[in-house]
Amino acid sequence: MQEVMEFVGNHTLMSVAWLGLLGAIIYSFFQSATSKVKSVSNHEATMLINKQDAVVIDVRTADEFKKGHIAGAHHIPLTQIQANNFTPIEKFKATPTIVVCETGMRSGTAGKAMVKAGFTPVYSLSGGMGEWTASKLPVTRKK
C-alpha cells in the first residue's frame, strides 16, 4: 500500500487522469445500464422490424434522409423532436420504435426525449445509418 501512495505522490497528474478515466467508464456503464433507450445492432433492429412491426424514426436532416434511409422510415428531424413536436408519430407511442441517425449519437438524444414523451419501448440503432449501409443492408430513396 505504501508503494501505491508513493507512486501517486510521484505521478500525481497521471494518477488524477487515471481516476478521471475510471470514473468516466463507471459513469458510462451505469448510464447505459439504467437508460430506457436500449441500443440495438443491425440484426436486432431487423428482427424488431420483421417480428414486432417496429416503427423506424429517422432523425437526420432532410438532405441526409434523401440520400437513403431504411424502407418505411418516418422522417422526423431531431430539431422537431427537441421541440416536443411528436404529432406525426403520436400514434406509435405504444409500438416498438427504433430511432436512427447517421452515427447513433443523435438517435440517443431523440430516444430520451421520446421516452420522456411517453413512447415505449424505444431503441437506438447502434452505429446509425453509417453502419447500416456499411453492412450492405437495404436503403431506399423513396418517401
FIKOLZA-1660 file (N, C-alpha, C; in steps of 0.1 Angstrom, whole numbers, plus 5000, padded with zeros to 4 digits):
% residues 143
   i   px   py   pz ch aa at
   1 5008 4988 5000  A  M  N
   1 5000 5000 5000  A  M CA
   1 5009 5013 5000  A  M  C
   2 5020 5012 5007  A  Q  N
   2 5029 5023 5008  A  Q CA
   2 5035 5026 4994  A  Q  C
   3 5037 5016 4986  A  E  N
   3 5042 5018 4973  A  E CA
   3 5032 5025 4964  A  E  C
   4 5020 5022 4965  A  V  N
   4 5009 5028 4958  A  V CA
   4 5009 5043 4961  A  V  C
   5 5009 5046 4974  A  M  N
   5 5009 5060 4978  A  M CA
   5 5021 5068 4973  A  M  C
   6 5033 5061 4973  A  E  N
   6 5045 5067 4968  A  E CA
   6 5043 5070 4953  A  E  C
   7 5038 5060 4946  A  F  N
   7 5036 5062 4931  A  F CA
   7 5026 5074 4929  A  F  C
   8 5015 5074 4936  A  V  N
   8 5006 5085 4934  A  V CA
   8 5013 5099 4937  A  V  C
   9 5021 5099 4948  A  G  N
   9 5028 5111 4951  A  G CA
   9 5038 5116 4941  A  G  C
  10 5044 5106 4934  A  N  N
  10 5054 5109 4924  A  N CA
  10 5048 5112 4910  A  N  C
  11 5036 5107 4908  A  H  N
  11 5029 5108 4895  A  H CA
  11 5015 5113 4897  A  H  C
  12 5013 5124 4903  A  T  N
  12 5000 5130 4906  A  T CA
  12 4992 5132 4894  A  T  C
  13 4997 5138 4884  A  L  N
  13 4989 5141 4872  A  L CA
  13 4984 5128 4865  A  L  C
  14 4993 5118 4864  A  M  N
  14 4989 5106 4858  A  M CA
  14 4978 5099 4867  A  M  C
  15 4980 5099 4880  A  S  N
  15 4970 5093 4889  A  S CA
  15 4956 5100 4888  A  S  C
  16 4956 5113 4887  A  V  N
  16 4944 5120 4886  A  V CA
  16 4937 5117 4873  A  V  C
  17 4945 5116 4862  A  A  N
  17 4939 5113 4849  A  A CA
  17 4934 5099 4849  A  A  C
  18 4940 5089 4855  A  W  N
  18 4936 5076 4856  A  W CA
  18 4923 5075 4864  A  W  C
  19 4922 5082 4875  A  L  N
  19 4910 5082 4883  A  L CA
  19 4898 5088 4876  A  L  C
  20 4901 5099 4868  A  G  N
  20 4891 5105 4860  A  G CA
  20 4886 5096 4849  A  G  C
  21 4895 5089 4843  A  L  N
  21 4891 5079 4833  A  L CA
  21 4883 5068 4839  A  L  C
  22 4887 5063 4850  A  L  N
  22 4879 5052 4857  A  L CA
  22 4865 5057 4860  A  L  C
  23 4864 5069 4865  A  G  N
  23 4851 5075 4869  A  G CA
  23 4842 5076 4857  A  G  C
  24 4848 5080 4845  A  A  N
  24 4840 5082 4833  A  A CA
  24 4835 5068 4828  A  A  C
  25 4844 5058 4829  A  I  N
  25 4839 5045 4825  A  I CA
  25 4828 5040 4834  A  I  C
  26 4829 5041 4847  A  I  N
  26 4819 5037 4856  A  I CA
  26 4806 5045 4853  A  I  C
  27 4807 5058 4851  A  Y  N
  27 4795 5066 4848  A  Y CA
  27 4789 5061 4836  A  Y  C
  28 4797 5059 4825  A  S  N
  28 4791 5054 4812  A  S CA
  28 4784 5041 4814  A  S  C
  29 4790 5032 4821  A  F  N
  29 4784 5019 4823  A  F CA
  29 4771 5020 4830  A  F  C
  30 4770 5027 4841  A  F  N
  30 4757 5029 4848  A  F CA
  30 4747 5037 4840  A  F  C
  31 4752 5046 4832  A  Q  N
  31 4743 5054 4823  A  Q CA
  31 4736 5045 4813  A  Q  C
  32 4744 5037 4807  A  S  N
  32 4738 5028 4796  A  S CA
  32 4730 5017 4803  A  S  C
  33 4733 5012 4815  A  A  N
  33 4726 5001 4821  A  A CA
  33 4712 5006 4826  A  A  C
  34 4711 5019 4830  A  T  N
  34 4699 5024 4835  A  T CA
  34 4690 5031 4825  A  T  C
  35 4696 5033 4813  A  S  N
  35 4689 5041 4802  A  S CA
  35 4676 5033 4798  A  S  C
  36 4666 5040 4795  A  K  N
  36 4653 5034 4790  A  K CA
  36 4654 5033 4775  A  K  C
  37 4664 5039 4769  A  V  N
  37 4667 5037 4754  A  V CA
  37 4678 5027 4752  A  V  C
  38 4674 5015 4747  A  K  N
  38 4683 5005 4745  A  K CA
  38 4690 5005 4731  A  K  C
  39 4702 5003 4731  A  S  N
  39 4710 5003 4718  A  S CA
  39 4708 4989 4712  A  S  C
  40 4705 4989 4699  A  V  N
  40 4703 4976 4692  A  V CA
  40 4712 4976 4679  A  V  C
  41 4717 4964 4676  A  S  N
  41 4725 4962 4664  A  S CA
  41 4716 4961 4652  A  S  C
  42 4723 4961 4640  A  N  N
  42 4715 4960 4628  A  N CA
  42 4707 4947 4628  A  N  C
  43 4712 4936 4632  A  H  N
  43 4705 4924 4632  A  H CA
  43 4693 4925 4642  A  H  C
  44 4695 4930 4654  A  E  N
  44 4684 4932 4663  A  E CA
  44 4673 4941 4658  A  E  C
  45 4677 4952 4651  A  A  N
  45 4668 4961 4645  A  A CA
  45 4659 4954 4634  A  A  C
  46 4666 4946 4626  A  T  N
  46 4659 4939 4615  A  T CA
  46 4649 4930 4622  A  T  C
  47 4652 4923 4632  A  M  N
  47 4643 4914 4639  A  M CA
  47 4631 4921 4645  A  M  C
  48 4634 4933 4651  A  L  N
  48 4623 4941 4657  A  L CA
  48 4613 4945 4646  A  L  C
  49 4619 4950 4634  A  I  N
  49 4610 4954 4623  A  I CA
  49 4602 4943 4618  A  I  C
  50 4608 4931 4615  A  N  N
  50 4602 4920 4609  A  N CA
  50 4592 4912 4618  A  N  C
  51 4596 4911 4631  A  K  N
  51 4588 4902 4640  A  K CA
  51 4578 4910 4649  A  K  C
  52 4582 4923 4652  A  Q  N
  52 4574 4931 4662  A  Q CA
  52 4568 4943 4655  A  Q  C
  53 4569 4944 4642  A  D  N
  53 4564 4956 4635  A  D CA
  53 4569 4969 4640  A  D  C
  54 4582 4969 4644  A  A  N
  54 4588 4982 4650  A  A CA
  54 4587 4993 4639  A  A  C
  55 4585 5005 4644  A  V  N
  55 4585 5017 4636  A  V CA
  55 4599 5023 4636  A  V  C
  56 4604 5027 4624  A  V  N
  56 4617 5034 4623  A  V CA
  56 4615 5049 4622  A  V  C
  57 4621 5056 4631  A  I  N
  57 4621 5071 4631  A  I CA
  57 4635 5076 4628  A  I  C
  58 4636 5083 4617  A  D  N
  58 4649 5088 4612  A  D CA
  58 4650 5102 4616  A  D  C
  59 4660 5106 4624  A  V  N
  59 4661 5119 4630  A  V CA
  59 4672 5128 4623  A  V  C
  60 4677 5123 4611  A  R  N
  60 4687 5130 4604  A  R CA
  60 4681 5142 4597  A  R  C
  61 4689 5150 4591  A  T  N
  61 4685 5162 4583  A  T CA
  61 4677 5157 4571  A  T  C
  62 4670 5166 4564  A  A  N
  62 4663 5162 4552  A  A CA
  62 4673 5158 4541  A  A  C
  63 4684 5165 4540  A  D  N
  63 4694 5161 4530  A  D CA
  63 4699 5147 4532  A  D  C
  64 4702 5144 4545  A  E  N
  64 4707 5130 4548  A  E CA
  64 4697 5120 4545  A  E  C
  65 4684 5123 4549  A  F  N
  65 4673 5114 4547  A  F CA
  65 4671 5111 4532  A  F  C
  66 4672 5121 4523  A  K  N
  66 4671 5119 4509  A  K CA
  66 4681 5110 4503  A  K  C
  67 4693 5110 4509  A  K  N
  67 4704 5102 4503  A  K CA
  67 4702 5087 4505  A  K  C
  68 4693 5084 4514  A  G  N
  68 4690 5070 4516  A  G CA
  68 4686 5067 4530  A  G  C
  69 4675 5059 4532  A  H  N
  69 4670 5056 4545  A  H CA
  69 4664 5042 4545  A  H  C
  70 4661 5037 4557  A  I  N
  70 4655 5024 4559  A  I CA
  70 4641 5025 4553  A  I  C
  71 4637 5015 4545  A  A  N
  71 4624 5014 4539  A  A CA
  71 4613 5016 4550  A  A  C
  72 4604 5024 4548  A  G  N
  72 4593 5027 4557  A  G CA
  72 4596 5036 4569  A  G  C
  73 4608 5042 4569  A  A  N
  73 4612 5051 4580  A  A CA
  73 4604 5064 4579  A  A  C
  74 4600 5069 4591  A  H  N
  74 4594 5082 4592  A  H CA
  74 4604 5092 4595  A  H  C
  75 4605 5103 4587  A  H  N
  75 4615 5113 4589  A  H CA
  75 4609 5124 4598  A  H  C
  76 4615 5124 4610  A  I  N
  76 4612 5134 4620  A  I CA
  76 4625 5140 4624  A  I  C
  77 4629 5152 4620  A  P  N
  77 4643 5157 4623  A  P CA
  77 4644 5159 4638  A  P  C
  78 4656 5158 4643  A  L  N
  78 4659 5159 4657  A  L CA
  78 4654 5172 4663  A  L  C
  79 4655 5183 4655  A  T  N
  79 4650 5196 4660  A  T CA
  79 4635 5196 4663  A  T  C
  80 4628 5188 4655  A  Q  N
  80 4613 5187 4658  A  Q CA
  80 4611 5179 4670  A  Q  C
  81 4619 5169 4673  A  I  N
  81 4617 5161 4685  A  I CA
  81 4621 5169 4697  A  I  C
  82 4632 5177 4696  A  Q  N
  82 4636 5185 4707  A  Q CA
  82 4626 5196 4710  A  Q  C
  83 4618 5200 4700  A  A  N
  83 4607 5210 4702  A  A CA
  83 4595 5203 4707  A  A  C
  84 4596 5190 4711  A  N  N
  84 4584 5182 4716  A  N CA
  84 4573 5182 4706  A  N  C
  85 4576 5182 4693  A  N  N
  85 4565 5181 4683  A  N CA
  85 4565 5166 4678  A  N  C
  86 4556 5158 4684  A  F  N
  86 4555 5144 4681  A  F CA
  86 4542 5141 4673  A  F  C
  87 4535 5151 4669  A  T  N
  87 4522 5149 4662  A  T CA
  87 4523 5139 4651  A  T  C
  88 4532 5139 4642  A  P  N
  88 4532 5129 4631  A  P CA
  88 4534 5114 4635  A  P  C
  89 4540 5112 4647  A  I  N
  89 4542 5099 4652  A  I CA
  89 4535 5095 4665  A  I  C
  90 4526 5104 4669  A  E  N
  90 4519 5102 4682  A  E CA
  90 4512 5088 4683  A  E  C
  91 4507 5083 4671  A  K  N
  91 4500 5070 4671  A  K CA
  91 4509 5058 4674  A  K  C
  92 4522 5060 4674  A  F  N
  92 4532 5049 4676  A  F CA
  92 4537 5049 4691  A  F  C
  93 4530 5056 4700  A  K  N
  93 4536 5056 4714  A  K CA
  93 4537 5043 4720  A  K  C
  94 4528 5033 4717  A  A  N
  94 4529 5020 4723  A  A CA
  94 4535 5010 4714  A  A  C
  95 4541 5014 4703  A  T  N
  95 4547 5005 4693  A  T CA
  95 4562 5005 4695  A  T  C
  96 4569 4993 4694  A  P  N
  96 4584 4994 4695  A  P CA
  96 4589 5004 4684  A  P  C
  97 4598 5012 4688  A  T  N
  97 4603 5023 4680  A  T CA
  97 4618 5023 4679  A  T  C
  98 4624 5023 4667  A  I  N
  98 4638 5023 4665  A  I CA
  98 4642 5037 4660  A  I  C
  99 4650 5044 4667  A  V  N
  99 4654 5058 4663  A  V CA
  99 4668 5057 4656  A  V  C
 100 4669 5063 4645  A  V  N
 100 4680 5062 4636  A  V CA
 100 4686 5076 4633  A  V  C
 101 4699 5077 4633  A  C  N
 101 4706 5089 4628  A  C CA
 101 4718 5084 4620  A  C  C
 102 4728 5092 4617  A  E  N
 102 4739 5088 4609  A  E CA
 102 4749 5080 4616  A  E  C
 103 4752 5083 4629  A  T  N
 103 4762 5076 4636  A  T CA
 103 4757 5069 4649  A  T  C
 104 4745 5072 4653  A  G  N
 104 4740 5066 4665  A  G CA
 104 4740 5076 4677  A  G  C
 105 4746 5088 4675  A  M  N
 105 4747 5098 4686  A  M CA
 105 4734 5106 4688  A  M  C
 106 4729 5111 4677  A  R  N
 106 4716 5119 4678  A  R CA
 106 4704 5111 4681  A  R  C
 107 4705 5098 4677  A  S  N
 107 4693 5089 4680  A  S CA
 107 4692 5087 4695  A  S  C
 108 4703 5087 4702  A  G  N
 108 4702 5085 4717  A  G CA
 108 4695 5097 4723  A  G  C
 109 4698 5109 4719  A  T  N
 109 4692 5122 4723  A  T CA
 109 4677 5122 4720  A  T  C
 110 4674 5118 4708  A  A  N
 110 4660 5118 4704  A  A CA
 110 4652 5107 4712  A  A  C
 111 4658 5096 4714  A  G  N
 111 4652 5085 4721  A  G CA
 111 4648 5089 4735  A  G  C
 112 4657 5096 4742  A  K  N
 112 4655 5100 4755  A  K CA
 112 4643 5110 4756  A  K  C
 113 4642 5119 4746  A  A  N
 113 4631 5128 4745  A  A CA
 113 4618 5120 4742  A  A  C
 114 4618 5110 4734  A  M  N
 114 4607 5102 4731  A  M CA
 114 4602 5094 4743  A  M  C
 115 4611 5089 4751  A  V  N
 115 4607 5081 4763  A  V CA
 115 4600 5091 4773  A  V  C
 116 4606 5103 4774  A  K  N
 116 4600 5113 4783  A  K CA
 116 4586 5117 4778  A  K  C
 117 4584 5116 4765  A  A  N
 117 4570 5120 4760  A  A CA
 117 4561 5108 4760  A  A  C
 118 4565 5096 4765  A  G  N
 118 4556 5085 4767  A  G CA
 118 4557 5074 4757  A  G  C
 119 4567 5075 4748  A  F  N
 119 4569 5064 4739  A  F CA
 119 4576 5052 4746  A  F  C
 120 4572 5040 4743  A  T  N
 120 4578 5028 4749  A  T CA
 120 4575 5016 4740  A  T  C
 121 4584 5007 4738  A  P  N
 121 4598 5007 4741  A  P CA
 121 4605 5015 4730  A  P  C
 122 4616 5021 4733  A  V  N
 122 4624 5029 4723  A  V CA
 122 4638 5023 4723  A  V  C
 123 4643 5022 4710  A  Y  N
 123 4656 5016 4708  A  Y CA
 123 4664 5026 4699  A  Y  C
 124 4677 5026 4700  A  S  N
 124 4686 5034 4692  A  S CA
 124 4694 5025 4684  A  S  C
 125 4695 5027 4671  A  L  N
 125 4703 5019 4662  A  L CA
 125 4718 5022 4664  A  L  C
 126 4725 5012 4669  A  S  N
 126 4739 5013 4672  A  S CA
 126 4747 5015 4659  A  S  C
 127 4755 5026 4658  A  G  N
 127 4763 5028 4646  A  G CA
 127 4755 5036 4635  A  G  C
 128 4742 5037 4637  A  G  N
 128 4733 5045 4628  A  G CA
 128 4733 5040 4614  A  G  C
 129 4730 5049 4605  A  M  N
 129 4729 5046 4590  A  M CA
 129 4742 5043 4584  A  M  C
 130 4753 5049 4590  A  G  N
 130 4766 5046 4585  A  G CA
 130 4770 5031 4586  A  G  C
 131 4767 5025 4598  A  E  N
 131 4769 5011 4599  A  E CA
 131 4759 5003 4592  A  E  C
 132 4747 5007 4591  A  W  N
 132 4736 5000 4583  A  W CA
 132 4741 4999 4568  A  W  C
 133 4745 5010 4562  A  T  N
 133 4749 5009 4548  A  T CA
 133 4762 5002 4547  A  T  C
 134 4771 5003 4556  A  A  N
 134 4784 4996 4555  A  A CA
 134 4782 4981 4556  A  A  C
 135 4771 4977 4562  A  S  N
 135 4767 4962 4563  A  S CA
 135 4760 4958 4551  A  S  C
 136 4758 4967 4541  A  K  N
 136 4751 4964 4528  A  K CA
 136 4737 4960 4531  A  K  C
 137 4730 4966 4541  A  L  N
 137 4716 4964 4543  A  L CA
 137 4708 4974 4534  A  L  C
 138 4696 4970 4530  A  P  N
 138 4689 4978 4520  A  P CA
 138 4685 4992 4525  A  P  C
 139 4686 5002 4516  A  V  N
 139 4681 5015 4518  A  V CA
 139 4673 5019 4506  A  V  C
 140 4664 5029 4508  A  T  N
 140 4656 5034 4497  A  T CA
 140 4657 5049 4497  A  T  C
 141 4654 5055 4486  A  R  N
 141 4654 5070 4484  A  R CA
 141 4640 5075 4483  A  R  C
 142 4630 5066 4483  A  K  N
 142 4616 5070 4482  A  K CA
 142 4611 5075 4495  A  K  C
 143 4601 5083 4495  A  K  N
 143 4595 5088 4508  A  K CA
 143 4588 5076 4514  A  K  C
% end
